[in-house]
């Protein structure tokens, strides 16, 4: 008999991983490229209106 997988845990862990990626992309792991910001985790470009980065 094989153990049953917990589908709810799988969905929740995927959701947490996605949220962590979004948090790191928005706050910590940004690189300024002219007037846009590149997020290396999701490789997406974000337009920046302010020049202040934390």
N, C-alpha and C positions, 0 to 999 in steps of 0.2 A: 504494500500500500504506500503510495507516495503522499508526502505531506501537502496539504492544501495551501495555496498561496493566499496571503491576505491582500485582496485587491484594494481595500480601503487604504491600507498602509502604503501600497505602491503609488496610488494617486496622491496621497498626502506628501510623500517624499518627493515626487516629481514637482509638486506645487512649491514646496520649500526650496528645492534646487533652483527653480525658475525665479522665485522671489529674491534669493540670494544673488543671482546673476544680475537682476534689475538693480538691487541696492548697490552692488559693487560698480556697476556701469554708471549709475547716476552720481555716486558720491566719491568713491575712492580711486578707481583705476582709470582715470580719464587722461587723455593726452590732447593738448591743444594743437589743432592743425588749421592755420589761418583763421577763418571765422567759424569753423565747426569743430566738434569734438568727436574723436573716434573712441569707441568702446571696444577694447580688444577681446572681450569675452563673447560678445554677440556680433561683432564686426558691423555695427550700424553707425550711421552718422547722425549727430544731433546738432541742430542749429543753436548757437549760443548768442544771447543778447547781452550778457554781462561778462566782464573780464576778470571776475573774482572766482578762484578755484580753491577748494579746501581739500 
